[in-house]
Structure formats: C-alpha cells, structure tokens
C-alpha cells in the first residue's frame, strides 16, 4: 500500500526538518482536490483532478491510491467518467493516509 522506500527518498531529498511540513501540505492539497471530485465533473476536469492526485500519491509513496487515480484518469481520458468508482478512490486515500500516519514514526526510526 505504501512504498516506504519512496517516503525515505522524499525525506532525504527535502531534509528531515522540512519533511513534516511537506507531508502536511501534500495531504491538505489531496484532501482539497478530493472535495472537488464529483460525478458531475466534465471528463477533462476529472482527468486533471485525478492526474494531480496520482502525482501527489506517487510523491508520498501511496501506491494503491495512485493506481486507483491512474485508472480513473485513463477512464476520464476516454470520456468514461461514469465508470469511475469515486468511492473507491476516496476510500483508497483514507486507508493509505491511515496506514501512513500510523506507521510513519516507526518507519522513519528504522
């Protein structure tokens, strides 16, 4: 679900002192964008939102969430927004976030 090697790489890239702030910003931006997801969105809007979410997910190592966003992004590009499972995408984020927050201190201490 979480690619911890990516998380460690990100922490090394930005520095331990800025890592927590960066994570907080990423999570806030993802949550804000998730609020914008709507079955009433145009295919282009949905594709843009899911592309952004996919990028954030990859930066944070949220592999499962990223895969869900990528699938939705592909469907949006084909104009198939009605087949996108927004509930699964939102749940995927919430599950990833829960695991990430719970395991982050342990993984960084290792």
C-alpha positions in Angstrom: 0.0 0.0 0.0 2.8 2.4 1.0 6.2 2.4 -0.8 8.4 3.3 2.2 11.5 3.5 0.0 9.8 6.4 -1.8 8.9 8.0 1.5 12.5 7.8 2.7 13.8 9.1 -0.6 11.5 12.1 -0.3 12.6 12.7 3.2 16.2 12.6 2.2 15.5 15.0 -0.8 13.8 17.7 1.3 15.6 17.1 4.6 14.2 15.8 7.8 13.4 19.3 9.1 11.1 20.1 6.2 9.6 16.7 5.7 6.7 17.0 8.1 5.6 20.3 6.6 5.8 18.9 3.1 3.7 15.9 4.1 1.1 18.2 5.8 0.9 20.3 2.6 0.6 17.3 0.3 -2.2 15.8 2.5 -4.1 19.0 2.6 -3.9 19.5 -1.1 -5.0 15.9 -1.7 -8.0 16.4 0.6 -8.9 19.7 -1.1 -8.8 18.1 -4.5 -10.8 15.1 -3.4 -13.5 17.6 -2.3 -13.6 18.7 -6.0 -14.2 15.2 -7.3 -17.8 14.9 -8.5 -19.7 12.7 -10.8 -20.9 15.9 -12.4 -17.4 16.9 -13.4 -16.5 17.1 -17.0 -14.2 14.4 -18.3 -11.4 17.0 -18.6 -11.9 18.2 -15.1 -12.0 14.7 -13.7 -8.9 13.8 -15.7 -7.0 16.8 -14.4 -8.0 16.2 -10.8 -7.1 12.5 -10.9 -3.8 13.3 -12.6 -2.9 15.7 -9.8 -3.9 13.2 -7.2 -1.9 10.5 -8.8 1.2 12.7 -8.8 0.7 13.5 -5.1 0.2 9.9 -4.3 3.4 8.8 -6.1 5.4 11.5 -4.2 4.1 10.2 -0.9 4.5 6.6 -1.8 0.7 5.9 -1.7 0.9 3.2 -4.4 -2.6 1.7 -4.1 -4.2 5.2 -4.1 -2.0 6.2 -7.1 -3.2 3.1 -9.0 -6.8 4.0 -8.4 -6.3 7.5 -9.6 -4.4 6.3 -12.7 -7.3 4.0 -13.6 -9.8 6.9 -13.2 -7.5 9.2 -15.1 -7.4 6.7 -18.0 -11.2 6.3 -18.0 -11.6 10.1 -17.9 -9.3 10.5 -20.9 -11.7 8.1 -22.8 -14.7 10.1 -21.6 -15.9 7.2 -19.4 -16.3 9.2 -16.2 -19.5 7.3 -15.3 -17.4 4.2 -14.8 -15.1 5.7 -12.3 -15.5 4.5 -8.7 -15.1 7.7 -6.8 -15.9 6.0 -3.5 -13.0 3.5 -4.1 -10.6 6.4 -4.8 -11.6 8.3 -1.7 -11.5 5.1 0.5 -8.1 4.3 -1.0 -6.8 7.7 0.1 -8.3 7.4 3.5 -6.8 3.9 4.0 -3.4 4.9 2.7 -3.4 8.0 4.9 -4.3 6.0 8.0 -1.6 3.4 7.4 0.9 6.2 6.5 0.3 8.2 9.7 0.2 5.1 11.9 3.4 3.6 10.5 5.5 6.7 9.6 7.2 7.2 13.0 8.2 3.5 13.1 9.4 3.5 9.5 11.5 6.7 9.9 13.1 5.4 13.1 14.3 2.3 11.3 
